[in-house]
Amino acid sequence: MSVVKLIEEMTLRSIIEQGHGLSFECDNCWRLVAVDVLDLIGRFGADATVGDVRRKLVCRRCNKRRARALVRTGNRKDECMPTRSRAGR
């Protein structure tokens, strides 16, 4: 199973429990946004998956629905799964 598929199936609860952060990056314009997972839990519920949330996102810069999820695994901004963001390259 690929890392991208594993991230898509992670629940918002598991991200909080593991101490990770969550960001979304637009595949069209590369806009990178760090989101507050607790706010997402308030909107979608703790058992919502990252894939459920990602499919509902619309980029505010280009109005496209082409986001990819990045799970921040460490303190540095480039410690992400599955890869680091393209916006910082």
N, CA, C and O of each residue as an XYZ file, in Angstrom:
356
protein
N       0.851     -1.176      0.000
C       0.000      0.000      0.000
C       0.899      1.242      0.000
O       1.890      1.296      0.728
N       0.553      2.217     -0.803
C       1.392      3.406     -0.905
C       1.197      4.335      0.290
O       0.189      4.266      0.994
N       2.167      5.187      0.499
C       2.122      6.149      1.609
C       0.965      7.120      1.410
O       0.301      7.493      2.377
N       0.715      7.534      0.172
C      -0.386      8.467     -0.108
C      -1.713      7.847      0.303
O      -2.548      8.521      0.904
N      -1.919      6.573     -0.011
C      -3.155      5.888      0.350
C      -3.281      5.774      1.865
O      -4.377      5.924      2.405
N      -2.182      5.512      2.554
C      -2.215      5.437      4.020
C      -2.612      6.775      4.634
O      -3.377      6.816      5.597
N      -2.092      7.870      4.078
C      -2.440      9.192      4.594
C      -3.910      9.493      4.339
O      -4.587     10.047      5.205
N      -4.410      9.136      3.163
C      -5.817      9.360      2.829
C      -6.748      8.643      3.807
O      -7.850      9.122      4.076
N      -6.315      7.500      4.339
C      -7.149      6.700      5.230
C      -6.958      7.044      6.710
O      -7.677      6.512      7.557
N      -6.009      7.918      7.037
C      -5.811      8.330      8.431
C      -7.011      9.137      8.903
O      -7.557      9.945      8.153
N      -7.415      8.919     10.138
C      -8.495      9.728     10.694
C      -7.907     10.977     11.344
O      -6.728     11.019     11.694
N      -8.740     11.974     11.494
C      -8.294     13.200     12.158
C      -7.910     12.910     13.604
O      -6.984     13.520     14.138
N      -8.618     11.983     14.235
C      -8.298     11.591     15.613
C      -6.886     11.030     15.689
O      -6.139     11.375     16.605
N      -6.502     10.170     14.743
C      -5.171      9.549     14.801
C      -4.065     10.583     14.589
O      -2.976     10.438     15.144
N      -4.323     11.606     13.807
C      -3.324     12.663     13.613
C      -3.068     13.393     14.929
O      -1.919     13.659     15.281
N      -4.144     13.718     15.659
C      -4.002     14.386     16.958
C      -3.307     13.467     17.957
O      -2.403     13.900     18.672
N      -3.719     12.208     18.010
C      -3.143     11.271     18.984
C      -1.656     11.052     18.757
O      -0.909     10.864     19.717
N      -1.213     11.073     17.501
C       0.200     10.855     17.194
C       1.016     12.141     17.263
O       2.237     12.107     17.108
N       0.355     13.272     17.494
C       1.068     14.532     17.629
C       1.533     15.123     16.312
O       2.457     15.936     16.291
N       0.905     14.727     15.214
C       1.269     15.241     13.895
C       0.460     16.489     13.562
O      -0.542     16.784     14.214
N       0.900     17.208     12.554
C       0.166     18.344     12.016
C      -0.307     18.010     10.617
O       0.120     17.012     10.036
N      -1.187     18.838     10.071
C      -1.749     18.569      8.757
C      -1.707     19.832      7.906
O      -2.088     20.914      8.354
N      -1.243     19.676      6.689
C      -1.214     20.765      5.709
C      -1.812     20.252      4.410
O      -1.818     19.052      4.136
N      -2.315     21.190      3.618
C      -2.799     20.857      2.286
C      -2.113     21.767      1.289
O      -1.932     22.960      1.533
N      -1.730     21.181      0.150
C      -1.056     21.937     -0.892
C      -1.840     21.786     -2.187
O      -2.198     20.674     -2.575
N      -2.107     22.903     -2.853
C      -2.820     22.882     -4.121
C      -1.887     22.340     -5.211
O      -0.761     22.814     -5.363
N      -2.355     21.359     -5.956
C      -1.554     20.807     -7.046
C      -1.519     21.728     -8.256
O      -0.699     21.535     -9.154
N      -2.391     22.720     -8.292
C      -2.432     23.637     -9.421
C      -1.498     24.832     -9.218
O      -0.639     25.098    -10.058
N      -1.665     25.553     -8.103
C      -0.883     26.784     -7.885
C       0.150     26.657     -6.770
O       0.883     27.610     -6.507
N       0.224     25.502     -6.110
C       1.180     25.192     -5.047
C       0.962     25.971     -3.756
O       1.876     26.065     -2.937
N      -0.208     26.521     -3.562
C      -0.501     27.221     -2.309
C      -0.481     26.198     -1.181
O      -1.100     25.139     -1.285
N       0.224     26.513     -0.115
C       0.386     25.615      1.022
C      -0.300     26.226      2.229
O      -0.043     27.378      2.580
N      -1.176     25.450      2.867
C      -1.927     25.936      4.022
C      -1.836     24.907      5.140
O      -2.186     23.741      4.956
N      -1.366     25.347      6.295
C      -1.394     24.510      7.498
C      -2.762     24.689      8.142
O      -3.207     25.816      8.358
N      -3.422     23.589      8.446
C      -4.772     23.662      9.012
C      -4.750     23.228     10.467
O      -3.882     22.468     10.896
N      -5.723     23.726     11.214
C      -5.892     23.340     12.610
C      -6.756     22.084     12.638
O      -7.935     22.129     12.287
N      -6.180     20.983     13.047
C      -6.886     19.698     13.016
C      -8.068     19.711     13.979
O      -9.087     19.079     13.699
N      -7.959     20.410     15.097
C      -9.082     20.483     16.038
C     -10.281     21.196     15.419
O     -11.422     20.809     15.672
N     -10.043     22.232     14.610
C     -11.140     22.881     13.893
C     -11.787     21.932     12.894
O     -13.009     21.921     12.739
N     -10.961     21.135     12.215
C     -11.503     20.153     11.269
C     -12.339     19.096     11.988
O     -13.362     18.650     11.469
N     -11.903     18.699     13.180
C     -12.682     17.736     13.966
C     -14.030     18.339     14.340
O     -15.044     17.641     14.332
N     -14.049     19.621     14.664
C     -15.315     20.292     14.970
C     -16.257     20.329     13.778
O     -17.473     20.237     13.947
N     -15.713     20.461     12.579
C     -16.543     20.531     11.371
C     -16.952     19.171     10.838
O     -18.105     18.982     10.451
N     -16.011     18.206     10.811
C     -16.248     16.931     10.134
C     -16.369     15.739     11.077
O     -16.845     14.679     10.669
N     -15.946     15.894     12.327
C     -15.968     14.781     13.274
C     -14.604     14.119     13.369
O     -13.801     14.185     12.438
N     -14.353     13.484     14.496
C     -13.043     12.888     14.760
C     -12.762     11.672     13.888
O     -11.601     11.333     13.658
N     -13.799     11.017     13.402
C     -13.605      9.807     12.604
C     -13.536     10.093     11.106
O     -13.436      9.159     10.311
N     -13.587     11.351     10.710
C     -13.433     11.699      9.289
C     -11.998     11.417      8.869
O     -11.062     11.625      9.642
N     -11.833     10.946      7.652
C     -10.492     10.661      7.160
C      -9.909     11.897      6.477
O     -10.633     12.822      6.109
N      -8.608     11.892      6.321
C      -7.932     12.986      5.621
C      -8.449     13.069      4.186
O      -8.594     14.165      3.644
N      -8.725     11.927      3.570
C      -9.260     11.909      2.217
C     -10.638     12.554      2.124
O     -10.933     13.249      1.151
N     -11.491     12.327      3.140
C     -12.813     12.967      3.169
C     -12.679     14.485      3.189
O     -13.386     15.188      2.467
N     -11.776     14.980      4.012
C     -11.566     16.427      4.126
C     -10.952     16.976      2.841
O     -11.384     18.015      2.342
N      -9.957     16.293      2.308
C      -9.265     16.759      1.105
C     -10.209     16.908     -0.084
O     -10.087     17.857     -0.859
N     -11.146     15.980     -0.229
C     -12.085     16.038     -1.353
C     -13.040     17.224     -1.277
O     -13.629     17.600     -2.291
N     -13.204     17.817     -0.108
C     -14.111     18.955      0.054
C     -13.412     20.304     -0.035
O     -14.076     21.340     -0.018
N     -12.098     20.312     -0.129
C     -11.343     21.564     -0.137
C     -11.342     22.221     -1.510
O     -11.307     21.553     -2.543
N     -11.383     23.550     -1.489
C     -11.248     24.360     -2.703
C     -10.166     25.397     -2.429
O     -10.205     26.075     -1.402
N      -9.210     25.524     -3.327
C      -8.127     26.486     -3.158
C      -8.687     27.899     -3.252
O      -9.444     28.207     -4.172
N      -8.326     28.745     -2.322
C      -8.795     30.134     -2.337
C      -8.066     30.994     -3.353
O      -8.554     32.061     -3.725
N      -6.912     30.548     -3.801
C      -6.157     31.318     -4.784
C      -6.634     31.041     -6.213
O      -6.866     31.976     -6.979
N      -6.782     29.769     -6.573
C      -7.110     29.430     -7.972
C      -8.481     28.772     -8.136
O      -8.891     28.486     -9.261
N      -9.197     28.525     -7.032
C     -10.546     27.940     -7.036
C     -10.606     26.537     -7.630
O     -11.635     26.150     -8.185
N      -9.534     25.778     -7.525
C      -9.503     24.396     -8.012
C      -9.649     23.432     -6.835
O      -9.361     23.783     -5.691
N     -10.095     22.228     -7.129
C     -10.212     21.157     -6.128
C      -9.102     20.138     -6.345
O      -9.373     18.951     -6.526
N      -7.885     20.585     -6.327
C      -6.742     19.696     -6.593
C      -5.744     19.773     -5.448
O      -4.593     20.157     -5.654
N      -6.170     19.413     -4.252
C      -5.286     19.487     -3.087
C      -4.647     18.133     -2.815
O      -5.207     17.086     -3.140
N      -3.474     18.176     -2.216
C      -2.851     16.960     -1.698
C      -2.544     17.190     -0.230
O      -2.226     18.304      0.186
N      -2.643     16.131      0.541
C      -2.445     16.212      1.986
C      -0.989     15.945      2.333
O      -0.354     15.056      1.766
N      -0.473     16.721      3.267
C       0.868     16.530      3.804
C       0.755     16.442      5.324
O       0.231     17.352      5.965
N       1.239     15.366      5.886
C       1.223     15.191      7.337
C       2.580     15.603      7.860
O       3.600     15.021      7.489
N       2.597     16.619      8.731
C       3.851     17.083      9.325
C       4.217     16.154     10.476
O       3.468     16.011     11.443
N       5.378     15.531     10.354
C       5.780     14.509     11.319
C       6.794     14.993     12.341
O       7.091     14.271     13.292
N       7.330     16.189     12.172
C       8.347     16.680     13.092
C       8.218     18.169     13.314
O       7.238     18.789     12.901
N       9.208     18.736     13.966
C       9.205     20.157     14.266
C       9.610     21.013     13.080
O       9.187     22.164     12.971
N      10.426     20.462     12.193
C      10.860     21.220     11.023
C       9.757     21.234      9.979
O       9.011     20.264      9.850
N       9.649     22.327      9.234
C       8.556     22.443      8.276
C       8.705     21.509      7.085
O       7.732     21.268      6.371
N       9.909     20.975      6.854
C      10.083     20.085      5.711
C      10.007     18.604      6.091
O      10.274     17.743      5.253
N       9.649     18.297      7.330
C       9.475     16.915      7.748
C       8.022     16.517      7.539
O       7.208     16.588      8.460
N       7.708     16.100      6.326
C       6.337     15.768      5.956
C       6.274     14.405      5.285
O       7.264     13.911      4.744
N       5.086     13.808      5.332
C       4.800     12.596      4.575
C       3.740     12.951      3.546
O       2.866     13.738      3.908
N       3.709     12.495      2.373
C       4.642     11.585      1.728
C       5.905     12.279      1.258
O       6.941     11.622      1.155
N       5.877     13.564      0.969
C       7.067     14.317      0.574
C       6.959     15.707      1.161
O       5.916     16.076      1.701
N       8.013     16.471      1.064
C       7.907     17.851      1.523
C       7.154     18.673      0.472
O       6.999     18.235     -0.668
N       6.697     19.841      0.852
C       5.876     20.644     -0.035
C       6.698     21.216     -1.191
O       7.899     21.448     -1.054
N       6.052     21.437     -2.306
C       6.714     22.042     -3.444
C       6.839     23.547     -3.280
O       7.707     24.162     -3.899
N       5.995     24.148     -2.467
C       6.018     25.595     -2.269
C       7.316     26.053     -1.632
O       7.761     27.175     -1.873
N       7.929     25.206     -0.824
C       9.174     25.570     -0.154
C      10.418     25.244     -0.925
O      11.521     25.510     -0.447
N      10.281     24.669     -2.114
C      11.448     24.271     -2.901
C      11.968     25.374     -3.730
O      12.950     25.195     -4.451
